[in-house]
């Protein structure tokens, strides 16, 4: 089996910025003025990660340098959209598009309080919209060829082409069904289980459109 980073699957995300947050509004305004974006709706634009990375580095160099020294113990004090967007760009290594949505509501908070442990944490939310699952990045070719007939029976692949588009939850349910009800040997079951292990809770809950790519 091949160690796989779930973030490497992510192709497109939706990030919300808040107009009445200082850095959020700055980032939104500079996106409109400095990058070659595509308009989705009135308060939604589409940009690529490279453009966003350059925008952050050019306009917020001092702030980004300071954030490099921030430990996770201090995130609740110093974290901002600059911190979280930079981390997203680092972690989602194959990201192709970012949809940015501007929220104009005055009252908002990213602060979440855990009353049981008396702690406060900033939660930065984003949604995964599209992802690519390449089986060759997870499994050896001989294992993929054993799993392909199962995916075909589940209606997830077309023998005419080595890819198909499916909702992630449908893919997960199908694979779990195969484990529970199909007569498959232990090696194939282990391979299917390994595929399932590659989907973390975040991606599963967002339920993106998935391009499932195999090898015939």
C-alpha positions, 0 to 999 in steps of 0.5 A, spaced: 500 500 500 502 507 498 501 512 504 497 517 501 495 524 504 487 526 503 489 533 502 492 531 495 485 529 493 482 536 493 481 540 487 477 545 489 474 548 495 470 554 497 472 559 502 468 564 506 471 571 507 467 576 512 466 583 510 467 586 517 473 582 518 479 586 517 484 581 514 478 578 510 476 585 507 483 586 505 484 580 502 477 580 498 478 587 495 485 586 493 483 579 489 478 584 486 484 589 484 490 584 483 488 578 480 485 575 474 479 572 477 472 569 474 466 572 477 461 566 479 456 570 482 455 577 485 459 576 492 463 569 489 469 569 485 474 563 482 481 564 483 487 559 482 492 558 488 498 561 485 494 567 484 492 567 491 499 565 494 502 571 490 497 576 493 498 574 500 506 574 499 506 581 496 501 584 500 502 581 507 509 579 507 510 582 514 504 579 517 506 572 514 513 572 517 510 574 524 505 568 523 511 563 522 513 564 529 506 562 531 505 556 535 499 552 536 498 554 543 497 561 540 493 560 534 487 563 538 490 569 539 494 571 533 490 566 527 487 570 522 485 568 515 492 570 513 494 564 517 489 559 515 489 561 507 497 560 508 496 553 511 491 551 506 495 552 500 501 548 503 496 542 505 492 542 499 498 540 494 494 539 488 489 544 489 487 547 482 481 552 484 479 556 490 472 559 490 471 565 495 465 567 497 464 574 501 459 574 507 456 581 508 453 579 515 456 584 521 455 579 526 460 573 526 465 569 530 470 564 528 471 562 535 469 556 538 468 555 546 469 548 549 466 549 555 467 542 558 475 544 557 474 551 558 478 552 552 477 557 546 479 555 539 478 559 532 475 554 527 476 556 520 471 553 515 472 551 508 468 546 504 471 541 499 467 542 492 471 537 487 476 532 488 480 527 484 481 519 487 487 516 483 487 509 485 494 508 482 496 513 488 494 508 493 494 501 491 499 497 486 497 496 479 495 488 480 491 490 486 487 495 482 486 490 476 482 486 482 478 491 484 476 494 478 471 489 476 467 490 483 467 498 481 464 496 475 459 492 478 457 497 483 456 502 477 462 506 478 466 505 472 465 505 465 469 500 461 470 504 455 474 509 459 478 509 466 475 514 470 468 516 472 465 522 476 461 520 483 459 523 489 464 521 495 459 518 499 456 514 494 463 511 493 464 510 500 457 507 501 458 502 495 465 500 497 462 499 504 457 495 501 462 491 497 466 489 503 459 487 507 455 483 501 460 481 496 464 474 496 471 477 495 478 475 498 482 477 504 487 481 499 482 485 495 478 486 502 484 489 505 485 493 498 478 496 499 479 498 506 485 501 505 481 506 499 476 507 505 482 509 510 484 515 505 478 519 506 478 523 512 472 526 516 472 533 513 472 530 506 467 525 507 462 530 510 463 535 505 461 530 500 465 533 494 464 531 486 469 526 485 473 524 479 475 516 480 481 514 476 483 507 475 488 503 471 485 498 466 
